[in-house]
Protein backbone atom coordinates (compact mmCIF):
# COMPACT_ATOMS: atom_id res chain seq x y z
CA UNK A 1 0.00 0.00 0.00
CA UNK A 2 1.05 3.57 -0.56
CA UNK A 3 -0.95 6.54 0.71
CA UNK A 4 -0.66 10.14 1.78
CA UNK A 5 -2.77 11.27 4.72
CA UNK A 6 -3.45 14.70 6.16
CA UNK A 7 -2.64 15.66 9.75
CA UNK A 8 -6.18 14.60 10.70
CA UNK A 9 -5.91 11.18 9.06
CA UNK A 10 -7.73 11.82 5.79
CA UNK A 11 -6.65 10.77 2.30
CA UNK A 12 -8.79 13.44 0.63
CA UNK A 13 -11.37 16.13 1.33
CA UNK A 14 -15.14 15.68 1.54
CA UNK A 15 -15.22 16.84 -2.10
CA UNK A 16 -12.78 14.03 -3.05
CA UNK A 17 -9.86 16.28 -3.92
CA UNK A 18 -7.54 14.46 -6.32
CA UNK A 19 -3.91 13.66 -5.57
CA UNK A 20 -1.20 16.26 -6.02
CA UNK A 21 -1.59 18.03 -2.67
CA UNK A 22 1.67 16.63 -1.28
CA UNK A 23 5.27 17.57 -2.10
CA UNK A 24 7.32 16.73 -5.21
CA UNK A 25 9.42 14.51 -2.92
CA UNK A 26 6.31 12.46 -2.12
CA UNK A 27 5.59 12.01 -5.84
CA UNK A 28 9.18 10.89 -6.40
CA UNK A 29 8.76 8.34 -3.62
CA UNK A 30 5.54 7.10 -5.21
CA UNK A 31 7.31 6.45 -8.50
CA UNK A 32 10.18 4.71 -6.72
CA UNK A 33 7.73 2.38 -4.98
CA UNK A 34 5.91 1.71 -8.25
CA UNK A 35 9.17 0.82 -9.96
CA UNK A 36 9.64 -2.22 -7.68
CA UNK A 37 6.19 -3.66 -8.41
CA UNK A 38 5.08 -6.33 -10.84
CA UNK A 39 1.59 -4.80 -10.87
CA UNK A 40 -0.23 -1.69 -9.66
CA UNK A 41 -3.74 -1.99 -8.20
CA UNK A 42 -6.33 0.79 -7.83
CA UNK A 43 -10.07 1.14 -7.42
CA UNK A 44 -12.19 2.73 -10.13
CA UNK A 45 -12.95 5.84 -8.05
CA UNK A 46 -9.28 6.62 -7.48
CA UNK A 47 -8.43 5.99 -11.12
CA UNK A 48 -11.09 8.44 -12.29
CA UNK A 49 -10.46 11.13 -9.66
CA UNK A 50 -6.69 11.15 -10.10
CA UNK A 51 -6.71 10.47 -13.86
CA UNK A 52 -3.86 8.03 -13.39
CA UNK A 53 -1.73 6.43 -16.09
CA UNK A 54 -0.31 3.84 -13.66
CA UNK A 55 3.10 3.92 -15.35
CA UNK A 56 6.73 4.38 -14.30
CA UNK A 57 8.71 6.89 -16.39
CA UNK A 58 11.80 5.38 -18.00
CA UNK A 59 11.08 1.79 -16.96
CA UNK A 60 11.52 -0.69 -19.81
CA UNK A 61 9.17 -3.36 -18.45
CA UNK A 62 6.11 -1.61 -17.07
CA UNK A 63 4.03 -3.09 -14.23
CA UNK A 64 0.63 -4.54 -15.01
CA UNK A 65 -2.19 -2.04 -14.50
CA UNK A 66 -5.04 -3.54 -12.47
CA UNK A 67 -8.34 -1.78 -11.81
CA UNK A 68 -11.06 -2.99 -9.45
CA UNK A 69 -14.61 -1.95 -10.23
CA UNK A 70 -18.06 -3.08 -9.17
CA UNK A 71 -19.19 -2.64 -12.77
CA UNK A 72 -20.66 -0.02 -15.00
CA UNK A 73 -18.87 1.81 -17.73
CA UNK A 74 -15.30 3.04 -17.74
CA UNK A 75 -14.47 5.93 -20.04
CA UNK A 76 -12.08 4.63 -22.71
CA UNK A 77 -10.66 8.17 -22.96
CA UNK A 78 -9.20 8.00 -19.43
CA UNK A 79 -5.40 8.51 -19.47
CA UNK A 80 -4.72 4.94 -18.34
CA UNK A 81 -6.27 3.61 -21.54
CA UNK A 82 -4.52 6.14 -23.76
CA UNK A 83 -0.93 5.97 -22.53
CA UNK A 84 1.28 2.98 -23.38
CA UNK A 85 2.28 0.92 -20.36
CA UNK A 86 1.75 -2.43 -18.74
CA UNK A 87 -1.12 -4.70 -19.73
CA UNK A 88 -4.46 -3.60 -18.26
CA UNK A 89 -6.60 -6.03 -16.25
CA UNK A 90 -10.05 -5.17 -14.92
CA UNK A 91 -11.44 -6.95 -11.87
CA UNK A 92 -15.21 -6.59 -12.24
CA UNK A 93 -16.90 -7.70 -9.02
CA UNK A 94 -20.47 -6.71 -9.90
CA UNK A 95 -22.41 -5.85 -13.02
CA UNK A 96 -20.58 -6.41 -16.26
CA UNK A 97 -18.60 -3.38 -17.36
CA UNK A 98 -18.45 -2.15 -20.92
CA UNK A 99 -15.59 -3.59 -22.93
CA UNK A 100 -12.43 -1.48 -23.16
CA UNK A 101 -10.21 -2.15 -26.19
CA UNK A 102 -6.87 -3.54 -25.06
CA UNK A 103 -8.04 -4.35 -21.51
CA UNK A 104 -8.70 -7.84 -20.16
CA UNK A 105 -11.82 -8.10 -18.00
CA UNK A 106 -12.02 -10.64 -15.16
CA UNK A 107 -15.59 -11.06 -13.87
CA UNK A 108 -14.77 -12.42 -10.45
CA UNK A 109 -14.27 -11.65 -6.76
CA UNK A 110 -11.35 -9.68 -5.38
CA UNK A 111 -9.79 -12.75 -3.66
CA UNK A 112 -10.04 -14.76 -6.88
CA UNK A 113 -8.49 -11.90 -8.87
CA UNK A 114 -5.56 -11.74 -6.45
CA UNK A 115 -5.12 -15.47 -6.99
CA UNK A 116 -5.13 -15.00 -10.76
CA UNK A 117 -2.47 -12.30 -10.52
CA UNK A 118 -0.25 -14.56 -8.43
CA UNK A 119 -0.72 -17.91 -10.18
CA UNK A 120 -1.50 -17.02 -13.80
CA UNK A 121 0.23 -13.67 -14.29
CA UNK A 122 3.33 -14.17 -12.13
CA UNK A 123 2.74 -11.19 -9.85
CA UNK A 124 4.85 -11.42 -6.69
CA UNK A 125 4.81 -7.73 -5.69
CA UNK A 126 1.44 -5.98 -5.98
CA UNK A 127 1.45 -2.25 -5.27
CA UNK A 128 -1.90 -0.69 -4.26
CA UNK A 129 -2.59 3.06 -4.42
CA UNK A 130 -6.21 3.17 -3.24
CA UNK A 131 -8.83 4.01 -2.67
CA UNK A 132 -9.98 3.52 0.87
CA UNK A 133 -12.75 1.03 0.12
CA UNK A 134 -10.30 -1.21 -1.73
CA UNK A 135 -7.80 -1.02 1.12
CA UNK A 136 -10.50 -1.97 3.60
CA UNK A 137 -11.41 -4.99 1.47
CA UNK A 138 -7.75 -6.03 1.32
CA UNK A 139 -7.36 -5.50 5.06
CA UNK A 140 -10.39 -7.71 5.73
CA UNK A 141 -8.64 -10.39 3.65
CA UNK A 142 -5.40 -9.79 5.59
CA UNK A 143 -3.72 -9.27 2.22
CA UNK A 144 -1.47 -6.33 3.16
CA UNK A 145 2.21 -7.02 3.79
CA UNK A 146 3.65 -3.50 3.67
CA UNK A 147 2.19 -0.05 4.22
CA UNK A 148 3.96 3.06 2.96
CA UNK A 149 2.56 6.28 4.32
CA UNK A 150 3.26 9.97 3.83
CA UNK A 151 1.98 11.94 6.81
CA UNK A 152 1.37 15.45 5.47
CA UNK A 153 1.40 17.66 8.57
CA UNK A 154 0.86 20.76 6.43
CA UNK A 155 -2.75 19.86 5.51
CA UNK A 156 -6.02 19.45 7.42
CA UNK A 157 -9.05 18.22 5.48
CA UNK A 158 -11.65 17.66 8.20
CA UNK A 159 -15.20 16.48 7.68
CA UNK A 160 -16.89 13.31 8.89
CA UNK A 161 -17.42 12.13 5.31
CA UNK A 162 -13.83 12.77 4.21
CA UNK A 163 -12.27 9.38 3.41
CA UNK A 164 -9.58 7.72 5.47
CA UNK A 165 -7.19 4.97 4.40
CA UNK A 166 -9.99 2.44 4.96
CA UNK A 167 -12.76 4.53 3.41
CA UNK A 168 -15.44 6.72 4.96
CA UNK A 169 -15.31 6.25 8.76
CA UNK A 170 -17.73 3.50 9.74
CA UNK A 171 -17.41 0.20 11.58
CA UNK A 172 -14.02 -0.99 12.75
CA UNK A 173 -12.24 -3.78 10.93
CA UNK A 174 -13.26 -7.25 12.16
CA UNK A 175 -9.90 -7.58 13.92
CA UNK A 176 -6.70 -5.65 14.46
CA UNK A 177 -3.75 -6.12 12.11
CA UNK A 178 -0.31 -5.72 13.66
CA UNK A 179 2.39 -3.83 11.77
CA UNK A 180 5.85 -2.68 12.82
CA UNK A 181 7.59 0.47 11.59
CA UNK A 182 10.76 -0.05 9.56
CA UNK A 183 11.31 3.40 8.03
CA UNK A 184 10.91 6.93 9.45
CA UNK A 185 11.96 9.98 7.45
CA UNK A 186 10.71 13.46 8.38
CA UNK A 187 11.11 16.05 5.63
CA UNK A 188 9.76 19.63 5.32
CA UNK A 189 6.29 19.26 6.82
CA UNK A 190 5.89 15.65 5.74
CA UNK A 191 7.03 12.35 7.20
CA UNK A 192 7.66 9.26 5.10
CA UNK A 193 6.86 6.08 7.01
CA UNK A 194 6.93 2.39 6.12
CA UNK A 195 5.37 -0.47 8.07
CA UNK A 196 5.69 -4.22 7.68
CA UNK A 197 3.05 -6.74 8.70
CA UNK A 198 4.01 -8.67 11.80
CA UNK A 199 3.55 -12.44 11.58
CA UNK A 200 0.43 -13.71 13.30
CA UNK A 201 1.12 -15.44 16.59
CA UNK A 202 0.30 -19.10 16.76
C-alpha positions in Angstrom: 0.0 0.0 0.0 1.1 3.6 -0.6 -0.9 6.5 0.7 -0.7 10.1 1.8 -2.8 11.3 4.7 -3.5 14.7 6.2 -2.6 15.7 9.7 -6.2 14.6 10.7 -5.9 11.2 9.1 -7.7 11.8 5.8 -6.7 10.8 2.3 -8.8 13.4 0.6 -11.4 16.1 1.3 -15.1 15.7 1.5 -15.2 16.8 -2.1 -12.8 14.0 -3.1 -9.9 16.3 -3.9 -7.5 14.5 -6.3 -3.9 13.7 -5.6 -1.2 16.3 -6.0 -1.6 18.0 -2.7 1.7 16.6 -1.3 5.3 17.6 -2.1 7.3 16.7 -5.2 9.4 14.5 -2.9 6.3 12.5 -2.1 5.6 12.0 -5.8 9.2 10.9 -6.4 8.8 8.3 -3.6 5.5 7.1 -5.2 7.3 6.4 -8.5 10.2 4.7 -6.7 7.7 2.4 -5.0 5.9 1.7 -8.3 9.2 0.8 -10.0 9.6 -2.2 -7.7 6.2 -3.7 -8.4 5.1 -6.3 -10.8 1.6 -4.8 -10.9 -0.2 -1.7 -9.7 -3.7 -2.0 -8.2 -6.3 0.8 -7.8 -10.1 1.1 -7.4 -12.2 2.7 -10.1 -12.9 5.8 -8.1 -9.3 6.6 -7.5 -8.4 6.0 -11.1 -11.1 8.4 -12.3 -10.5 11.1 -9.7 -6.7 11.2 -10.1 -6.7 10.5 -13.9 -3.9 8.0 -13.4 -1.7 6.4 -16.1 -0.3 3.8 -13.7 3.1 3.9 -15.4 6.7 4.4 -14.3 8.7 6.9 -16.4 11.8 5.4 -18.0 11.1 1.8 -17.0 11.5 -0.7 -19.8 9.2 -3.4 -18.4 6.1 -1.6 -17.1 4.0 -3.1 -14.2 0.6 -4.5 -15.0 -2.2 -2.0 -14.5 -5.0 -3.5 -12.5 -8.3 -1.8 -11.8 -11.1 -3.0 -9.4 -14.6 -2.0 -10.2 -18.1 -3.1 -9.2 -19.2 -2.6 -12.8 -20.7 0.0 -15.0 -18.9 1.8 -17.7 -15.3 3.0 -17.7 -14.5 5.9 -20.0 -12.1 4.6 -22.7 -10.7 8.2 -23.0 -9.2 8.0 -19.4 -5.4 8.5 -19.5 -4.7 4.9 -18.3 -6.3 3.6 -21.5 -4.5 6.1 -23.8 -0.9 6.0 -22.5 1.3 3.0 -23.4 2.3 0.9 -20.4 1.8 -2.4 -18.7 -1.1 -4.7 -19.7 -4.5 -3.6 -18.3 -6.6 -6.0 -16.2 -10.0 -5.2 -14.9 -11.4 -6.9 -11.9 -15.2 -6.6 -12.2 -16.9 -7.7 -9.0 -20.5 -6.7 -9.9 -22.4 -5.8 -13.0 -20.6 -6.4 -16.3 -18.6 -3.4 -17.4 -18.5 -2.2 -20.9 -15.6 -3.6 -22.9 -12.4 -1.5 -23.2 -10.2 -2.1 -26.2 -6.9 -3.5 -25.1 -8.0 -4.3 -21.5 -8.7 -7.8 -20.2 -11.8 -8.1 -18.0 -12.0 -10.6 -15.2 -15.6 -11.1 -13.9 -14.8 -12.4 -10.5 -14.3 -11.7 -6.8 -11.3 -9.7 -5.4 -9.8 -12.8 -3.7 -10.0 -14.8 -6.9 -8.5 -11.9 -8.9 -5.6 -11.7 -6.4 -5.1 -15.5 -7.0 -5.1 -15.0 -10.8 -2.5 -12.3 -10.5 -0.2 -14.6 -8.4 -0.7 -17.9 -10.2 -1.5 -17.0 -13.8 0.2 -13.7 -14.3 3.3 -14.2 -12.1 2.7 -11.2 -9.9 4.8 -11.4 -6.7 4.8 -7.7 -5.7 1.4 -6.0 -6.0 1.5 -2.2 -5.3 -1.9 -0.7 -4.3 -2.6 3.1 -4.4 -6.2 3.2 -3.2 -8.8 4.0 -2.7 -10.0 3.5 0.9 -12.7 1.0 0.1 -10.3 -1.2 -1.7 -7.8 -1.0 1.1 -10.5 -2.0 3.6 -11.4 -5.0 1.5 -7.8 -6.0 1.3 -7.4 -5.5 5.1 -10.4 -7.7 5.7 -8.6 -10.4 3.6 -5.4 -9.8 5.6 -3.7 -9.3 2.2 -1.5 -6.3 3.2 2.2 -7.0 3.8 3.6 -3.5 3.7 2.2 -0.1 4.2 4.0 3.1 3.0 2.6 6.3 4.3 3.3 10.0 3.8 2.0 11.9 6.8 1.4 15.5 5.5 1.4 17.7 8.6 0.9 20.8 6.4 -2.8 19.9 5.5 -6.0 19.5 7.4 -9.1 18.2 5.5 -11.6 17.7 8.2 -15.2 16.5 7.7 -16.9 13.3 8.9 -17.4 12.1 5.3 -13.8 12.8 4.2 -12.3 9.4 3.4 -9.6 7.7 5.5 -7.2 5.0 4.4 -10.0 2.4 5.0 -12.8 4.5 3.4 -15.4 6.7 5.0 -15.3 6.2 8.8 -17.7 3.5 9.7 -17.4 0.2 11.6 -14.0 -1.0 12.8 -12.2 -3.8 10.9 -13.3 -7.3 12.2 -9.9 -7.6 13.9 -6.7 -5.6 14.5 -3.8 -6.1 12.1 -0.3 -5.7 13.7 2.4 -3.8 11.8 5.8 -2.7 12.8 7.6 0.5 11.6 10.8 0.0 9.6 11.3 3.4 8.0 10.9 6.9 9.5 12.0 10.0 7.4 10.7 13.5 8.4 11.1 16.0 5.6 9.8 19.6 5.3 6.3 19.3 6.8 5.9 15.6 5.7 7.0 12.4 7.2 7.7 9.3 5.1 6.9 6.1 7.0 6.9 2.4 6.1 5.4 -0.5 8.1 5.7 -4.2 7.7 3.1 -6.7 8.7 4.0 -8.7 11.8 3.5 -12.4 11.6 0.4 -13.7 13.3 1.1 -15.4 16.6 0.3 -19.1 16.8 
